[in-house]
Amino acid sequence: MITADSLPDDVATLKALVLAGQAALTEATTAQLAAEAKARNLEAEVRARALLIEQMKFTIAKLRHELYGPSSERASVLEQLELELADLEEAEDEAAAQMAAERAKAERVDVRPFERRRPARRPLPEHLPRERIVHPAPAYCPCCGGDRLRKIREDVSETLELVPRQWKVIQHVREKFSCRACEAITQPPAPFHPIARGRAGPRLLAHILFAKYGPHLPLTRQSTTFAHEGVALDVSTLADWLGAAAATLMPLVDAIKVHLLAGERIHADDTTVPVLAKDKTRTGWVWTYVRDGRPFAGHAPPAAVFYRTGAHPETHLAGYAGLMQAASAKARRYDGATRLIGQPTLRVADPALARSSTEFFAGVR
């Protein structure tokens, strides 16, 4: 059985293997078709001989029925027919055996032997930190018992390990001081918090946001996971933190949108996503707009804006006056925005070009 690890990583070698497999498959298919045609011809010949045998049997039976008295002429004809019948029956047996052999040969597929490569392990990621554990060396030689040992080399084997995440509470201590001269009280200012009067740190908020919009982990599942780790956070609390964090990040979202709409051309795409409702799942829409001028010798950084609201391109592209590129099958959905921006929508018929935005989104993620 061929596995992914047993296949070579070289593209040229893979192409050669594919071409060799295709040639072997074509050769096997041609041989199988020829064998099937030969088997059909033999089967037709057997049927013709069987019909002739039945006719001769009928003729012999008729002659025997008509033979009331001794007649040398009728007896000679009868003997000749019986000899021909025996020859035909023997030929029929041979043809049936040959046809069975051809069928067995057609059903058998010859597989060329191949050399199975030993699966190679992928190296562990280089960006991960390494913890070096040096095992104590023997103090004496196990052969002669001497203590004059000298290091010549070392063998290193790596194992992948996971460090569980840890929860902690950061206490911000603001000490109060009283002036002995004027009795005035002074205290350092309160530290900045992402959410006003909130108890969630920036790293915790970033984790919740990424889990919600990256792997699309629902807040209910996150709350259950946190509870298993000994931290009880209600879904309503997580939802409040999510909304407050989104409001805090809105200036950054507006800046990205301004940068995207300042481009000479943008790429538009949309897709449907299932949205959980109270008792059922309804269909939602995701509208995506991408600015990427690098294929056109542009120097501006790429950007992407996602909309998951009920608004349409007429609202998303208000104030945009450049070119918009979309797939031919979806371009009609942007007709309202086309009339708004006063520019024609570039309809891309090539599926590879139509998927350019999807590939960009995968890279962004």
Secondary structure, DSSP 4 states (H G I P E B T S, - for coil): ---TTTS-S-HHHHHHHHHHHHHHHHHHHHHHHHHHHHHHHHHHHHHHHHHHHHHHHHHHHHHHHH--S--HHHHHHHHHHHHHHHHHHHHHHHHHHHHHHHHHHHH-------PPPPPPPPPPPTTS------PPPPSS-TTT--------------------------------EE-TTT--EE-PPPPP-SSTT----HHHHHHHHHHHHSS---HHHHHHHHHHTT----HHHHHHHHHHHHHHHHHHHHHHHHHHHTSSEEEEEEEEEEEE-SSSEEEEEEEEEEE--GGGT--SPPEEEEE-SS--HHHHTTT--SEEEEETTTGGGGHHHHHHHTS-EEEE--HHHHTHHHHHHHHH-
